[in-house]
Amino acid sequence: MLVLAIGGAATASPLAAQDQAAPQFPRVDSITVEGNSRLTSEQIATAAGIVLGTEVTFRDVQRAIRTLFATGQFDDVRIEQREAEGRVVLVIVVTERPVLRSWTLTGPEKLSARDVRDRISLVQGRALDRAALSRSAFAIDSMYRDQGYYGVRVATRTTPTEDGGVTVAIDVREGNRVAIAQVDITGNTQYSDEEIVGAMASKPEGFWWFRSGRYEEDRVAQDVRQRLPDWYGDRGYVDFQVTGDSLVPDSTTGKAVLTLAVEEGQQYRIGKVEVVGNSRYSTEELGESFRFLLPGQLNNGQDLGLVYDRSQWQAAQERVQTLYSNSGYIRSQVIAEEARRSPAPGDSVPLLDLRLNIVEGQPAYINKINIVGNDVTHERVIREAIVIVPGELFNRDRLLRSYQNVSNLNFFEQPMAIPDIDPTASGDVDITFRVQEKRTGNINFGASIGQGTGLGGFLGLEEPNLFGRGKRGRLQWQFGNNINDFQLSYSDPAILESRISGTISVFNSRQRFIVGDLGRRQQEGGSLQIGLPWLGSRYSRVFASYGFQRINYSEGSAAIQQRFNCAPCSRSTIGLSFLRDSRIGLPFPVGGSLVSV
């Protein structure tokens, strides 16, 4: 007997004696399977992919072993060659994985058991994948560590069943959540531990409930990589770095000491500040973007002497880049350089020369504005919200505001895709807004019973994008034994495709006051409101409105007439109002303002 492969590892043994000049491989006359109980021999032989009557090479054997392992049904696979009565027999010896009958989870209390279960990738009724079991335990451990439970222990136990299957028990011992009791800083000489900790997001626990001291690895990493270098950089220490960090927890109390080792380096002051490569804007115009400079200090060749502030320097770069982007220079580059200079003789303070290299390029105009995905909403409605037009210079701020305006319509899935900016052969750009329609209308209805209204119900319909034209329709109807209240309104933000908006509403209300037998009251009327843009602004409007109301009372309603100070009568109202709405991110605004007078 010649063993070709054991446990899925290929060996260098040949299937048959080979001649160096012309290697010969055996032809398989039959295939048998040993060690199987759950799967049939035919299933295993078919999965191996070896064809009877063909020559079988060593690579064929390797491929068959890999294929069988890939099924996930076996813990071990061997293929052997045997001879019986002059015939070549290939024997596939397998060790089947037991079927997972069930699995249980115990221990989670401080975290949601459902969330912990979601980390388990075991499938009941399939062969047990021990690698998946290990991955599940690791995923649970990582989940707890992410939440600060560094003392967590995850134990797994498998138990054979009488039918040859197996059950798995996963036990989680959560331990205590690690809380930072103390933060120690080593290597600092310019700033105290308290000042440095104050700049960090990871803080030790304190007296107040919001100072829990909760340890989060991601938060500490953010402190080390960004917050502390930025904080020191704003104070001139551009070479600052955290050289090491360690956490020493007490598994009994759950308290921990966080230690950070730092190298502060030297504090730099600003030397010369200059801008080169600018022709579209003068040095004086660009100087307005450098808020830390006085007029005339840019490109004057003199050392400034101020403590370097990284945030101010980066803000100046962004303002210069925005200035060019808003003037059509979409391909402009603003490259920042920082050059360290040794202290001058007799001075111990090193200097940092700052330079902006500007590559302006050519301005780009807007060639076309495309809108894609508006299957319901008319294109005109979307274009009304866009504040850029073909033929004008590209402006990044106006493009951003256009994106925000289209998003504010609230007709499309959020967040919307960022507009595509595609260059043309002439150097201009095409801009494409991609939207995805969503359901905008809503309907509500129900039944009610009360002492004043009796048995009744209500029906409400509202559509903010009526017919896909951005018009709003609303209907409300409340009805019952003692009430019938009907309201209908229609709003058009662009009457006849103009910038004039209008809203018309009508109502009819009938009520019977059964408490105290006060009688009946009927009201009917309506209102009309016209809105005009204020001084051409897109976000400010003046509204003029007129309302009419007629009230009637039935006989025996003297008491209620006196209460409302109105015998059967009619009322007219005239109103004038002002509204400025520049909010961003509706219906839950994240910027802008709303002013109403």
MOLINPE-V378338 format. One record per backbone hydrogen bond with DSSP energy under -0.5 kcal/mol. CO is the residue of the C=O (numbers start at 1). NH is the residue of the N-H. E is the energy in kcal/mol with one decimal. If there is no record, write none. Layout:
BEGIN
((CO NH E) (CO NH E))
END
This chain:
BEGIN
((1 3 -0.5) (2 4 -0.5) (2 81 -2.5) (4 11 -1.2) (5 79 -1.0) (6 9 -2.1) (8 10 -0.6) (9 6 -1.5) (22 19 -0.6) (26 28 -0.5) (26 56 -2.3) (27 29 -0.5) (28 53 -3.5) (30 90 -2.7) (32 92 -2.9) (34 94 -2.6) (35 96 -0.6) (40 44 -1.9) (41 45 -2.8) (42 46 -2.4) (43 47 -2.1) (44 48 -1.8) (45 49 -1.0) (45 50 -0.6) (46 49 -0.6) (51 54 -1.3) (54 28 -1.9) (55 57 -0.6) (57 61 -1.7) (58 62 -2.3) (59 63 -2.7) (60 64 -2.2) (61 65 -2.3) (62 66 -2.5) (63 67 -2.4) (64 68 -2.3) (65 69 -2.4) (66 70 -2.1) (67 71 -0.7) (68 71 -0.8) (68 73 -0.6) (69 72 -1.7) (73 97 -2.9) (76 95 -2.3) (77 8 -1.7) (78 93 -3.1) (79 4 -1.5) (79 5 -1.4) (80 91 -3.3) (81 2 -1.9) (82 89 -3.5) (84 87 -1.4) (87 84 -2.3) (87 89 -0.6) (88 29 -2.2) (88 30 -1.4) (89 82 -3.1) (89 91 -0.6) (90 32 -2.5) (90 92 -0.5) (91 80 -2.9) (91 93 -0.7) (92 34 -2.7) (92 94 -0.6) (93 78 -2.7) (94 96 -0.5) (95 75 -3.1) (95 76 -1.1) (98 128 -3.1) (99 101 -0.8) (99 166 -2.1) (100 125 -3.4) (102 168 -2.0) (104 170 -2.6) (106 172 -2.7) (112 116 -2.0) (113 117 -2.6) (114 118 -1.8) (116 119 -1.5) (117 120 -1.8) (119 121 -0.5) (122 124 -0.5) (123 126 -1.5) (126 100 -3.1) (128 130 -0.8) (129 133 -1.8) (130 134 -2.1) (131 135 -2.5) (132 136 -2.2) (133 137 -2.1) (134 138 -2.3) (135 139 -2.6) (136 140 -2.3) (137 141 -2.3) (138 142 -2.6) (139 143 -2.2) (140 144 -2.2) (141 145 -2.3) (142 146 -2.4) (143 147 -0.9) (144 147 -0.6) (144 149 -2.7) (145 148 -1.6) (148 150 -1.3) (148 178 -4.3) (149 152 -1.0) (153 155 -0.6) (153 173 -3.0) (155 171 -2.9) (157 169 -2.9) (159 167 -2.6) (161 164 -1.6) (165 161 -2.0) (166 101 -2.9) (166 102 -0.8) (167 159 -2.7) (168 104 -2.2) (169 157 -2.2) (169 171 -0.6) (170 106 -2.4) (171 155 -2.8) (171 173 -0.5) (172 174 -0.7) (173 153 -2.2) (176 151 -0.6) (178 215 -1.8) (179 181 -0.8) (179 256 -1.9) (180 205 -2.8) (182 258 -2.6) (184 260 -2.7) (186 262 -2.9) (187 264 -0.5) (192 196 -2.1) (193 197 -2.9) (194 198 -1.9) (195 199 -0.8) (196 199 -1.0) (197 200 -1.4) (201 203 -0.8) (208 211 -1.7) (210 212 -0.7) (211 206 -2.9) (213 180 -3.9) (214 216 -0.5) (216 220 -2.2) (217 221 -2.5) (218 222 -2.0) (219 223 -2.0) (220 224 -2.5) (221 225 -2.6) (222 226 -2.3) (222 227 -2.0) (223 228 -2.4) (226 230 -2.7) (227 231 -2.6) (228 232 -2.7) (229 233 -2.4) (230 234 -1.9) (232 235 -1.6) (232 237 -2.2) (233 236 -1.3) (233 310 -1.2) (236 238 -1.5) (236 268 -2.6) (237 240 -1.1) (241 243 -0.7) (241 263 -2.5) (244 261 -2.9) (246 259 -2.7) (247 249 -0.6) (248 257 -1.7) (249 251 -0.7) (250 254 -3.1) (254 179 -2.7) (255 250 -3.0) (256 181 -2.7) (256 182 -1.2) (256 258 -0.5) (257 248 -2.2) (257 259 -0.5) (258 184 -2.8) (259 246 -2.2) (260 186 -2.7) (260 262 -0.5) (261 243 -1.8) (261 244 -1.3) (263 241 -1.7) (266 268 -0.5) (268 308 -2.1) (269 352 -2.3) (270 305 -3.4) (271 304 -2.0) (272 354 -2.9) (273 299 -2.8) (274 356 -2.0) (276 358 -2.7) (282 286 -2.4) (283 287 -1.9) (284 288 -0.7) (285 288 -0.9) (286 289 -2.0) (287 290 -1.3) (289 291 -1.1) (290 293 -1.8) (294 297 -2.1) (297 300 -1.1) (306 270 -3.8) (309 313 -2.0) (310 314 -2.6) (311 315 -2.4) (312 316 -1.9) (313 317 -1.8) (314 318 -2.3) (315 319 -2.3) (316 320 -2.2) (317 321 -2.5) (318 322 -2.6) (319 323 -2.3) (320 324 -1.9) (321 325 -2.6) (322 326 -2.4) (324 327 -1.4) (324 329 -2.1) (325 328 -1.0) (325 396 -0.5) (328 330 -2.1) (328 364 -3.3) (329 332 -1.3) (333 335 -0.6) (333 359 -2.6) (334 336 -0.6) (335 357 -3.1) (337 355 -2.1) (338 340 -0.5) (339 353 -2.9) (341 351 -2.3) (344 347 -2.6) (348 350 -0.6) (350 269 -2.1) (351 341 -3.0) (352 271 -2.3) (353 339 -2.5) (354 274 -2.1) (355 337 -2.6) (355 357 -0.5) (356 276 -2.5) (356 358 -0.7) (357 335 -2.8) (357 359 -0.5) (358 360 -0.7) (359 333 -2.3) (364 394 -2.5) (365 367 -0.6) (365 429 -2.4) (366 391 -3.3) (368 431 -2.7) (370 433 -3.0) (372 435 -2.9) (373 375 -1.7) (373 437 -0.7) (378 381 -0.8) (378 382 -1.1) (379 383 -2.6) (380 384 -1.9) (381 385 -0.7) (382 385 -1.0) (382 386 -0.7) (383 386 -0.7) (389 392 -1.5) (392 366 -2.6) (394 328 -1.1) (395 399 -2.1) (396 400 -2.4) (397 401 -2.4) (398 402 -2.0) (399 403 -2.3) (400 404 -2.2) (401 405 -2.5) (402 406 -2.4) (403 407 -2.1) (404 408 -2.2) (405 409 -0.8) (406 409 -0.8) (407 410 -1.5) (411 438 -1.8) (420 422 -0.6) (420 432 -2.1) (421 423 -0.5) (422 430 -3.2) (424 427 -1.6) (428 424 -2.9) (429 367 -3.4) (429 368 -0.7) (430 422 -3.1) (431 370 -3.3) (432 420 -2.3) (432 434 -0.5) (433 372 -2.8) (433 435 -0.5) (434 417 -0.7) (436 413 -3.0) (442 462 -2.1) (444 460 -3.3) (446 458 -2.2) (448 456 -2.9) (450 454 -2.2) (453 481 -0.5) (453 482 -1.5) (454 450 -1.2) (455 481 -1.4) (456 448 -2.7) (457 479 -2.4) (458 446 -1.8) (459 477 -2.7) (460 444 -2.4) (461 475 -2.9) (462 442 -2.4) (463 466 -0.5) (463 473 -2.3) (465 468 -2.0) (466 469 -2.2) (466 471 -0.8) (468 378 -3.4) (471 466 -3.8) (472 491 -3.0) (473 463 -2.5) (474 489 -2.5) (475 461 -2.8) (476 487 -2.8) (477 459 -2.5) (478 485 -3.6) (479 457 -2.9) (482 512 -2.4) (483 480 -1.8) (484 486 -0.5) (484 510 -2.1) (485 478 -3.0) (486 508 -2.5) (487 476 -2.5) (488 506 -2.7) (489 474 -2.3) (490 504 -2.6) (491 472 -2.1) (492 502 -2.3) (494 497 -1.9) (495 498 -1.4) (500 495 -3.3) (501 531 -2.8) (502 492 -3.1) (503 529 -2.6) (504 490 -2.6) (505 527 -2.4) (506 488 -2.6) (507 525 -2.1) (508 486 -3.0) (509 523 -3.2) (510 484 -2.3) (511 521 -2.6) (512 514 -1.1) (513 518 -1.4) (513 519 -0.9) (514 516 -0.6) (514 517 -1.3) (519 513 -3.0) (520 554 -1.6) (521 511 -2.8) (522 552 -2.7) (523 509 -3.6) (524 550 -3.0) (525 507 -2.5) (526 548 -2.9) (527 505 -2.2) (528 546 -2.5) (529 503 -2.3) (530 544 -2.6) (531 501 -2.1) (532 542 -2.8) (533 535 -0.7) (534 537 -2.0) (539 581 -2.7) (540 534 -2.6) (541 579 -2.7) (542 532 -2.7) (543 577 -2.5) (544 530 -2.9) (545 575 -2.4) (546 528 -2.7) (547 573 -2.6) (548 526 -2.1) (549 571 -3.4) (550 524 -2.0) (551 569 -1.5) (552 522 -2.8) (554 557 -0.9) (557 561 -2.3) (558 562 -2.2) (559 563 -1.9) (560 564 -2.2) (561 566 -2.0) (562 565 -0.6) (569 551 -3.0) (571 549 -2.7) (573 547 -2.8) (575 545 -2.6) (577 543 -2.9) (578 597 -2.8) (579 541 -2.9) (580 595 -3.0) (584 590 -2.8) (584 591 -0.9) (585 588 -1.2) (587 589 -0.6) (591 584 -2.1) (593 582 -2.7) (595 580 -3.0))
END
